[in-house]
């Protein structure tokens, strides 16, 4: 027994040394093909819907039920600009709100539409007021589960006005069929707010249910809902304003999304700024309660007339790719195992009429602020890192805010791209070494000295390099001005 024990101890010691040695080795950049292409001209039209998967995704809302992720999104389909009239005839005459599902956040199945037509309760309110200006499709859905019932919120609106409503439907399944339950919020040109873009959050302390909504006109609002009905707790209540930007009457702040992190015990309000085809970008504020008050990176109340920081996404371009724009209207969610994600539409600059579903890992700094991966998620595996793995040559991007002229028409064509060309955040080369990297913690969190400032709590991890089709080391952080710092190791 003694000899056997000694052999076992020796074997364990050798095994431990092998693991130690393995962990000290620099991470190797490895070839890894992209799971799908960025452009989808051959699959974009209505007759190819079985191939849509991550394509034609606009205003996504994702939640995980059981072992499956469900994505719901606005009625939107790409068509070639030269074939606008012909492609318009391919738009479905019936069928509202896209539905998709996935087991891994990579392979998506398009399931069709939530409804055969616009729910009558919404149509009967909006159409008599707006007439021919009513949208032919539904916008920006949201979903949550109350007991055994799935509640979906949808928006019917008009172009360029506050004539809008947020309606509620319910089902015993996240795949439907859906039954109308009423209208939660109704707005018009006589109200301050616009009833679109809902998101739902439960107060972790008292169980109260809140809808956060609003877009462009009047800012973002918090409305308490009834747990029993899913409608407004007090009939006719429109909620109270919790956020809007400077110059809010002519510049948009829209697409609120809210999540709670039980580790930081904070609520996070994500909003989008800018034209959706071009400089669309995501920002975030924090609060102790779902109804606010929310403060930004500089400690400023989001309800005051300011532009909030930090900026988490914006148009960007790494080498070997034309770049991405329209990177906003986000949804945030967890995998049920403690990992957070953010997803949004993304428009390839080479063809900005296209809308790809872009899912990214989300990490949190020690002070609670969220940071996003510089690259889309592709099934990354948690991998131990250290100095040797992190050191090397990187492409680095600072995600700043940029503004096109206010009178610029937001459009997916060459004119918009020409104006955007100088506004895209482009990568530069940077060598990471002991000269600019310090304060390593847990082998993957460090302080980066960049452009004259020390950026703390930078997170390194292994992820997918979509531009070069590799698996490599990525990092993300937020600088002192509230701009995201993204990096990917290229050698």
Secondary structure, DSSP 8 states (H G I E B T S, - for coil): -HHHHHHHHHHHHHHHHHHHHHHHS----EE---SS-S--TTT-SGGGGGG-TTBS--S-EEEEETTEEEEEE-S-----GGGHHHHHTTS-SS-EEEEEEESSSSS-EEEEEEESS--HHHHHHHHHHHGGGB-SS-EEEEEEEETTEEEEEEEE-BTTSS-EEEEEEEESSTT---EEEEEEEEE-TTSSS-----EEEE-TTT--EEEEE--SSS-EEEEEE-TTTSSBSSTT---EEEE--TTTTTS-EEEEEEEEETTTTEEEEEEEES-TTTT-EEEEEEESSTT---B-TTS-BTTSSS----EEE--EE-TTS--EE---SEEEEE-SSS-EEEEEEEEEGGGTT--EEEEEEEEE-TTS-EEE-SS--S--------HHHH-EEEEEEEE------TT----SSHHHHHHHGGGSEE-EEEEESTTTEEEEETTTEEEEEETTEEEEEEEEEEEEETTTTEEEEEEEEE-TTSBEEEEEE--
